[in-house]
Amino acid sequence: MLELKGLLLALTTPFKDDLSLDVEGFGRLVEHSIDDGMQGLVIAGCTGEPWALNETERKALFDIAVKRNKGRVPIIGGASGIDAKEAIGRVRLAEAAGCDAVMVHAPWYVVPGPEELYDYFKEVVDASTLPVMIYNIPRRLGVGLSVDLVDRLADSEKVVALKESSKDWMVLSEMIRRCKDRMNVLVGYADTLGLGGIAEGSAGTVDAVFPALMGPTYRKFIDAALAGDMATARPLQADFARLHREMWGIGTFPAALKVAINMIGRAGGRPRPPLRPLNAQQSEQVRKVLIGMGLLSEKSGRRAAG
């Protein structure tokens, strides 16, 4: 089965000013990300505003990513649903496009109990012909996955990875200890927990802001952390924590990330409603953060060398 490990990037979805999908811009983002050293791409995950996509657009994103990737890294299609039927329909879109795996999180709003969650995931996993990465993101869903539940799901050979984004160190560390013998556990909020998670036994990270903006530098961090090179990894982890601290709270995620991607010369686009694009004052805040981090040249207004 496919092994998901190392540095995975959750891609944004660029929308034009008229709110249409920027197909060409998204294709360029795929190319840039692979060139930056990403070892897998997540399409239409939380960062990709999946709630704003119709099924035709979701399929288009899967198709573009697979076509532009040309088999270089795993392409993971976001395939969650409000129920198993909807999720399986999105799994079928990923299968038809030629994705290498799918990512599935719990239903939102419904707040199902543990056994209901197990039934949902089992039905989706059993129906999928692709490897599955389970996604734990309670902050956005209103329900978290327990270690016991994930431990049960890990018994399936199709479940190859967990993206753990609870922001809870105790949950992350226990997930790793209990499940890493059967699947790879990947750190979601890697800006502050990445190095600790890898030291505990995580196989890598799935992140959005830092790999998208720091590309090769983030790959350097992942490689160093996985190799046990703490002298290299620790100061880089501190840089990521600083970037998180300074960017957090500017607009509603991923609006600030999209502005930052635009500023470094790539296709960030704008978010779709109900999210608002940043105003001029907020955009200037982002510009100053990028300059302060050495990611943008103050004089030229272009991406800083390296």
C-alpha beads as a LAMMPS data file, in Angstrom:
LAMMPS data file: protein, C-alpha beads

306 atoms
305 bonds

1 atom types
1 bond types

-500.0 500.0 xlo xhi
-500.0 500.0 ylo yhi
-500.0 500.0 zlo zhi

Masses

1 110.0

Atoms # bond

1 1 1 0.000 0.000 0.000
2 1 1 0.969 3.615 -0.498
3 1 1 3.065 5.165 2.271
4 1 1 2.361 8.806 3.092
5 1 1 5.287 10.400 4.900
6 1 1 7.627 13.368 5.031
7 1 1 6.355 16.776 3.923
8 1 1 2.784 16.936 2.631
9 1 1 1.209 20.248 1.626
10 1 1 -2.484 21.054 1.936
11 1 1 -3.022 23.242 -1.133
12 1 1 -5.170 26.354 -1.247
13 1 1 -7.727 26.734 -4.037
14 1 1 -7.257 30.024 -5.944
15 1 1 -10.425 31.874 -6.953
16 1 1 -10.495 34.847 -9.306
17 1 1 -12.035 38.221 -8.439
18 1 1 -15.284 37.077 -10.105
19 1 1 -15.198 34.059 -7.722
20 1 1 -14.623 31.535 -10.510
21 1 1 -12.018 28.806 -10.122
22 1 1 -8.537 29.820 -11.322
23 1 1 -7.761 26.616 -13.176
24 1 1 -4.442 27.697 -14.636
25 1 1 -3.310 29.273 -11.376
26 1 1 -4.048 26.066 -9.503
27 1 1 -2.019 24.070 -12.015
28 1 1 0.935 26.382 -11.462
29 1 1 0.567 25.980 -7.698
30 1 1 0.855 22.211 -8.105
31 1 1 4.042 22.618 -10.160
32 1 1 5.584 25.153 -7.756
33 1 1 4.834 22.962 -4.751
34 1 1 6.507 19.895 -6.237
35 1 1 9.507 21.998 -7.273
36 1 1 9.728 23.242 -3.658
37 1 1 10.219 19.683 -2.425
38 1 1 6.761 18.660 -1.285
39 1 1 6.397 14.879 -0.889
40 1 1 2.625 14.791 -1.304
41 1 1 -0.246 17.183 -2.038
42 1 1 -3.669 17.286 -0.389
43 1 1 -6.348 18.680 -2.709
44 1 1 -9.639 20.129 -1.411
45 1 1 -8.743 19.632 2.227
46 1 1 -9.757 22.232 4.830
47 1 1 -7.236 24.738 3.440
48 1 1 -8.714 24.313 -0.044
49 1 1 -12.145 25.671 1.023
50 1 1 -13.984 22.455 0.121
51 1 1 -17.238 23.833 1.503
52 1 1 -17.139 26.381 -1.353
53 1 1 -16.650 23.825 -4.147
54 1 1 -19.287 22.093 -6.197
55 1 1 -18.602 18.542 -7.335
56 1 1 -17.592 19.624 -10.850
57 1 1 -14.975 21.959 -9.402
58 1 1 -13.713 19.345 -6.964
59 1 1 -13.299 16.873 -9.822
60 1 1 -11.525 19.558 -11.879
61 1 1 -9.035 20.154 -9.062
62 1 1 -8.345 16.422 -8.786
63 1 1 -7.881 16.157 -12.564
64 1 1 -5.539 19.156 -12.748
65 1 1 -3.412 17.983 -9.830
66 1 1 -2.993 14.489 -11.259
67 1 1 -2.220 15.808 -14.737
68 1 1 0.350 18.391 -13.604
69 1 1 1.929 16.032 -11.069
70 1 1 2.784 13.340 -13.635
71 1 1 3.234 10.706 -10.953
72 1 1 5.982 12.504 -9.041
73 1 1 4.345 12.644 -5.582
74 1 1 1.170 11.203 -4.043
75 1 1 -1.984 13.216 -4.755
76 1 1 -4.526 12.928 -1.926
77 1 1 -8.093 13.989 -2.680
78 1 1 -10.261 15.500 0.043
79 1 1 -13.347 13.283 0.131
80 1 1 -15.227 13.985 3.358
81 1 1 -19.003 14.217 3.486
82 1 1 -21.909 14.960 5.771
83 1 1 -22.659 11.233 5.563
84 1 1 -20.948 8.153 4.145
85 1 1 -22.919 8.305 0.888
86 1 1 -21.674 11.813 0.123
87 1 1 -18.110 10.919 1.108
88 1 1 -18.129 7.822 -1.086
89 1 1 -19.333 9.929 -4.004
90 1 1 -16.270 12.131 -3.557
91 1 1 -14.042 9.080 -3.243
92 1 1 -15.360 8.059 -6.663
93 1 1 -14.329 11.456 -8.085
94 1 1 -10.813 10.943 -6.721
95 1 1 -10.648 7.421 -8.113
96 1 1 -11.785 8.550 -11.556
97 1 1 -9.215 11.355 -11.622
98 1 1 -6.366 8.997 -10.755
99 1 1 -5.607 10.288 -7.251
100 1 1 -3.293 8.116 -5.169
101 1 1 -5.265 8.328 -1.904
102 1 1 -8.177 10.103 -0.250
103 1 1 -8.439 12.056 2.995
104 1 1 -11.631 11.694 5.048
105 1 1 -12.671 13.488 8.223
106 1 1 -15.765 13.132 10.414
107 1 1 -19.113 14.625 9.383
108 1 1 -19.625 18.199 10.533
109 1 1 -22.610 19.663 12.417
110 1 1 -24.122 16.232 13.157
111 1 1 -21.808 15.449 16.122
112 1 1 -22.099 11.632 15.882
113 1 1 -21.141 9.360 18.747
114 1 1 -18.122 7.027 18.753
115 1 1 -19.900 3.997 17.256
116 1 1 -21.635 6.162 14.656
117 1 1 -18.278 7.628 13.694
118 1 1 -16.845 4.146 13.376
119 1 1 -19.719 3.101 11.103
120 1 1 -19.202 6.190 8.913
121 1 1 -15.475 5.664 8.468
122 1 1 -15.776 1.902 8.001
123 1 1 -18.373 2.311 5.268
124 1 1 -16.209 4.836 3.418
125 1 1 -13.003 2.836 3.838
126 1 1 -14.656 -0.403 2.730
127 1 1 -16.064 1.302 -0.385
128 1 1 -12.794 2.952 -1.411
129 1 1 -10.369 1.368 -3.845
130 1 1 -7.787 3.946 -2.764
131 1 1 -5.717 4.125 0.439
132 1 1 -7.315 6.360 3.061
133 1 1 -5.844 9.026 5.328
134 1 1 -8.088 9.701 8.332
135 1 1 -8.230 13.357 9.392
136 1 1 -8.858 14.467 12.985
137 1 1 -9.768 18.167 13.061
138 1 1 -12.257 18.681 15.951
139 1 1 -11.968 22.477 15.954
140 1 1 -13.709 22.677 12.579
141 1 1 -16.139 19.790 12.968
142 1 1 -17.445 19.899 16.525
143 1 1 -16.389 16.297 17.093
144 1 1 -12.999 14.725 17.708
145 1 1 -11.742 11.230 17.034
146 1 1 -10.679 9.309 20.110
147 1 1 -7.472 7.318 20.219
148 1 1 -9.537 4.168 20.713
149 1 1 -11.556 4.863 17.557
150 1 1 -8.485 5.572 15.405
151 1 1 -6.801 2.491 16.860
152 1 1 -9.736 0.385 15.593
153 1 1 -9.692 2.022 12.156
154 1 1 -5.938 1.451 11.866
155 1 1 -6.586 -2.303 11.711
156 1 1 -7.787 -1.860 8.122
157 1 1 -5.010 -2.253 5.550
158 1 1 -6.603 0.544 3.524
159 1 1 -6.091 3.079 6.320
160 1 1 -2.491 4.137 5.734
161 1 1 -2.230 7.441 7.609
162 1 1 -3.747 9.836 10.123
163 1 1 -3.544 13.607 9.889
164 1 1 -3.741 14.585 13.564
165 1 1 -4.886 18.187 13.983
166 1 1 -6.477 18.275 17.416
167 1 1 -3.801 20.717 18.689
168 1 1 -3.680 18.468 21.761
169 1 1 -0.192 17.126 22.482
170 1 1 -1.516 14.319 24.653
171 1 1 -3.801 13.122 21.853
172 1 1 -1.048 13.411 19.244
173 1 1 1.530 11.522 21.264
174 1 1 -0.905 8.751 22.201
175 1 1 -2.082 8.409 18.585
176 1 1 1.534 7.903 17.540
177 1 1 2.314 5.360 20.258
178 1 1 -0.855 3.350 19.699
179 1 1 -1.098 3.397 15.908
180 1 1 2.298 3.903 14.270
181 1 1 2.822 0.151 13.965
182 1 1 -0.030 -0.007 11.413
183 1 1 -0.191 3.461 9.837
184 1 1 1.784 6.681 9.638
185 1 1 0.710 9.493 11.946
186 1 1 1.286 12.947 10.437
187 1 1 1.258 16.183 12.449
188 1 1 -1.324 18.728 11.298
189 1 1 -0.438 21.844 13.320
190 1 1 3.238 21.465 12.593
191 1 1 4.104 25.117 13.201
192 1 1 4.455 24.344 16.909
193 1 1 4.056 20.557 17.222
194 1 1 5.972 19.295 14.181
195 1 1 9.347 18.691 15.776
196 1 1 7.914 17.203 18.953
197 1 1 5.635 14.924 16.960
198 1 1 8.490 13.649 14.820
199 1 1 10.616 13.075 17.918
200 1 1 7.718 11.014 19.316
201 1 1 7.549 8.921 16.151
202 1 1 5.439 10.821 13.632
203 1 1 6.293 10.057 9.990
204 1 1 6.013 13.711 8.931
205 1 1 3.585 16.613 8.643
206 1 1 0.624 17.850 6.637
207 1 1 0.616 21.637 6.712
208 1 1 -0.577 24.614 4.678
209 1 1 0.955 27.974 5.594
210 1 1 4.588 27.171 6.173
211 1 1 5.354 24.791 3.294
212 1 1 3.432 27.077 0.913
213 1 1 5.495 30.123 1.901
214 1 1 8.845 28.643 2.949
215 1 1 9.012 25.713 0.530
216 1 1 12.594 24.413 0.413
217 1 1 13.303 25.723 3.926
218 1 1 10.417 23.674 5.282
219 1 1 11.687 20.602 3.450
220 1 1 15.064 21.215 5.102
221 1 1 13.299 21.216 8.475
222 1 1 11.437 17.967 7.801
223 1 1 14.533 16.186 6.541
224 1 1 16.548 17.345 9.545
225 1 1 13.844 16.419 12.053
226 1 1 13.372 12.941 10.601
227 1 1 17.141 12.436 10.621
228 1 1 17.386 13.496 14.275
229 1 1 19.389 16.638 13.418
230 1 1 18.026 18.788 16.235
231 1 1 20.640 21.529 15.768
232 1 1 19.167 22.268 12.342
233 1 1 15.518 21.547 13.119
234 1 1 15.056 23.495 16.371
235 1 1 15.746 27.032 15.076
236 1 1 13.579 26.362 12.024
237 1 1 10.714 25.209 14.262
238 1 1 11.112 28.486 16.156
239 1 1 10.804 30.414 12.873
240 1 1 7.585 28.597 12.017
241 1 1 6.167 29.324 15.460
242 1 1 7.002 32.995 14.981
243 1 1 5.319 33.101 11.568
244 1 1 2.239 31.439 13.059
245 1 1 2.148 33.925 15.931
246 1 1 2.422 36.956 13.650
247 1 1 0.004 35.761 10.949
248 1 1 -2.642 34.282 13.227
249 1 1 -5.793 36.382 13.518
250 1 1 -5.322 38.401 10.342
251 1 1 -8.672 37.828 8.664
252 1 1 -10.314 34.399 8.561
253 1 1 -8.214 31.448 7.436
254 1 1 -7.150 31.021 4.656
255 1 1 -7.597 34.676 3.566
256 1 1 -4.218 35.838 4.916
257 1 1 -2.440 32.811 3.475
258 1 1 -3.895 33.584 0.065
259 1 1 -2.686 37.175 0.238
260 1 1 0.774 35.956 1.260
261 1 1 0.858 33.513 -1.666
262 1 1 -0.123 36.343 -4.013
263 1 1 2.664 38.492 -2.570
264 1 1 5.362 35.916 -3.253
265 1 1 4.269 35.821 -6.875
266 1 1 2.059 32.758 -6.956
267 1 1 -1.656 32.153 -7.519
268 1 1 -3.257 32.723 -4.145
269 1 1 -6.414 34.332 -5.411
270 1 1 -9.155 35.326 -2.997
271 1 1 -11.467 33.327 -0.714
272 1 1 -15.104 32.656 -1.506
273 1 1 -17.952 34.049 0.631
274 1 1 -18.869 34.018 3.390
275 1 1 -15.140 34.632 3.886
276 1 1 -13.980 38.133 3.069
277 1 1 -10.708 38.991 1.365
278 1 1 -8.320 41.032 3.509
279 1 1 -8.685 44.797 3.519
280 1 1 -5.756 47.124 2.767
281 1 1 -4.688 47.399 6.416
282 1 1 -4.714 43.632 6.912
283 1 1 -2.815 43.064 3.664
284 1 1 -0.155 45.499 4.836
285 1 1 0.142 43.499 8.072
286 1 1 0.825 40.371 6.016
287 1 1 3.380 42.219 3.878
288 1 1 5.282 43.345 6.968
289 1 1 5.280 39.815 8.395
290 1 1 6.724 38.412 5.162
291 1 1 9.398 41.096 5.042
292 1 1 10.260 40.488 8.696
293 1 1 10.612 36.766 8.014
294 1 1 12.852 37.391 5.009
295 1 1 10.255 35.952 2.617
296 1 1 9.649 39.219 0.753
297 1 1 12.060 41.957 -0.326
298 1 1 11.099 45.348 1.104
299 1 1 12.687 47.245 -1.777
300 1 1 11.492 45.265 -4.760
301 1 1 8.258 43.915 -3.290
302 1 1 9.189 40.555 -4.794
303 1 1 9.924 37.220 -3.202
304 1 1 13.260 37.333 -1.411
305 1 1 16.063 35.262 -2.922
306 1 1 16.275 31.727 -1.527

Bonds

1 1 1 2
2 1 2 3
3 1 3 4
4 1 4 5
5 1 5 6
6 1 6 7
7 1 7 8
8 1 8 9
9 1 9 10
10 1 10 11
11 1 11 12
12 1 12 13
13 1 13 14
14 1 14 15
15 1 15 16
16 1 16 17
17 1 17 18
18 1 18 19
19 1 19 20
20 1 20 21
21 1 21 22
22 1 22 23
23 1 23 24
24 1 24 25
25 1 25 26
26 1 26 27
27 1 27 28
28 1 28 29
29 1 29 30
30 1 30 31
31 1 31 32
32 1 32 33
33 1 33 34
34 1 34 35
35 1 35 36
36 1 36 37
37 1 37 38
38 1 38 39
39 1 39 40
40 1 40 41
41 1 41 42
42 1 42 43
43 1 43 44
44 1 44 45
45 1 45 46
46 1 46 47
47 1 47 48
48 1 48 49
49 1 49 50
50 1 50 51
51 1 51 52
52 1 52 53
53 1 53 54
54 1 54 55
55 1 55 56
56 1 56 57
57 1 57 58
58 1 58 59
59 1 59 60
60 1 60 61
61 1 61 62
62 1 62 63
63 1 63 64
64 1 64 65
65 1 65 66
66 1 66 67
67 1 67 68
68 1 68 69
69 1 69 70
70 1 70 71
71 1 71 72
72 1 72 73
73 1 73 74
74 1 74 75
75 1 75 76
76 1 76 77
77 1 77 78
78 1 78 79
79 1 79 80
80 1 80 81
81 1 81 82
82 1 82 83
83 1 83 84
84 1 84 85
85 1 85 86
86 1 86 87
87 1 87 88
88 1 88 89
89 1 89 90
90 1 90 91
91 1 91 92
92 1 92 93
93 1 93 94
94 1 94 95
95 1 95 96
96 1 96 97
97 1 97 98
98 1 98 99
99 1 99 100
100 1 100 101
101 1 101 102
102 1 102 103
103 1 103 104
104 1 104 105
105 1 105 106
106 1 106 107
107 1 107 108
108 1 108 109
109 1 109 110
110 1 110 111
111 1 111 112
112 1 112 113
113 1 113 114
114 1 114 115
115 1 115 116
116 1 116 117
117 1 117 118
118 1 118 119
119 1 119 120
120 1 120 121
121 1 121 122
122 1 122 123
123 1 123 124
124 1 124 125
125 1 125 126
126 1 126 127
127 1 127 128
128 1 128 129
129 1 129 130
130 1 130 131
131 1 131 132
132 1 132 133
133 1 133 134
134 1 134 135
135 1 135 136
136 1 136 137
137 1 137 138
138 1 138 139
139 1 139 140
140 1 140 141
141 1 141 142
142 1 142 143
143 1 143 144
144 1 144 145
145 1 145 146
146 1 146 147
147 1 147 148
148 1 148 149
149 1 149 150
150 1 150 151
151 1 151 152
152 1 152 153
153 1 153 154
154 1 154 155
155 1 155 156
156 1 156 157
157 1 157 158
158 1 158 159
159 1 159 160
160 1 160 161
161 1 161 162
162 1 162 163
163 1 163 164
164 1 164 165
165 1 165 166
166 1 166 167
167 1 167 168
168 1 168 169
169 1 169 170
170 1 170 171
171 1 171 172
172 1 172 173
173 1 173 174
174 1 174 175
175 1 175 176
176 1 176 177
177 1 177 178
178 1 178 179
179 1 179 180
180 1 180 181
181 1 181 182
182 1 182 183
183 1 183 184
184 1 184 185
185 1 185 186
186 1 186 187
187 1 187 188
188 1 188 189
189 1 189 190
190 1 190 191
191 1 191 192
192 1 192 193
193 1 193 194
194 1 194 195
195 1 195 196
196 1 196 197
197 1 197 198
198 1 198 199
199 1 199 200
200 1 200 201
201 1 201 202
202 1 202 203
203 1 203 204
204 1 204 205
205 1 205 206
206 1 206 207
207 1 207 208
208 1 208 209
209 1 209 210
210 1 210 211
211 1 211 212
212 1 212 213
213 1 213 214
214 1 214 215
215 1 215 216
216 1 216 217
217 1 217 218
218 1 218 219
219 1 219 220
220 1 220 221
221 1 221 222
222 1 222 223
223 1 223 224
224 1 224 225
225 1 225 226
226 1 226 227
227 1 227 228
228 1 228 229
229 1 229 230
230 1 230 231
231 1 231 232
232 1 232 233
233 1 233 234
234 1 234 235
235 1 235 236
236 1 236 237
237 1 237 238
238 1 238 239
239 1 239 240
240 1 240 241
241 1 241 242
242 1 242 243
243 1 243 244
244 1 244 245
245 1 245 246
246 1 246 247
247 1 247 248
248 1 248 249
249 1 249 250
250 1 250 251
251 1 251 252
252 1 252 253
253 1 253 254
254 1 254 255
255 1 255 256
256 1 256 257
257 1 257 258
258 1 258 259
259 1 259 260
260 1 260 261
261 1 261 262
262 1 262 263
263 1 263 264
264 1 264 265
265 1 265 266
266 1 266 267
267 1 267 268
268 1 268 269
269 1 269 270
270 1 270 271
271 1 271 272
272 1 272 273
273 1 273 274
274 1 274 275
275 1 275 276
276 1 276 277
277 1 277 278
278 1 278 279
279 1 279 280
280 1 280 281
281 1 281 282
282 1 282 283
283 1 283 284
284 1 284 285
285 1 285 286
286 1 286 287
287 1 287 288
288 1 288 289
289 1 289 290
290 1 290 291
291 1 291 292
292 1 292 293
293 1 293 294
294 1 294 295
295 1 295 296
296 1 296 297
297 1 297 298
298 1 298 299
299 1 299 300
300 1 300 301
301 1 301 302
302 1 302 303
303 1 303 304
304 1 304 305
305 1 305 306
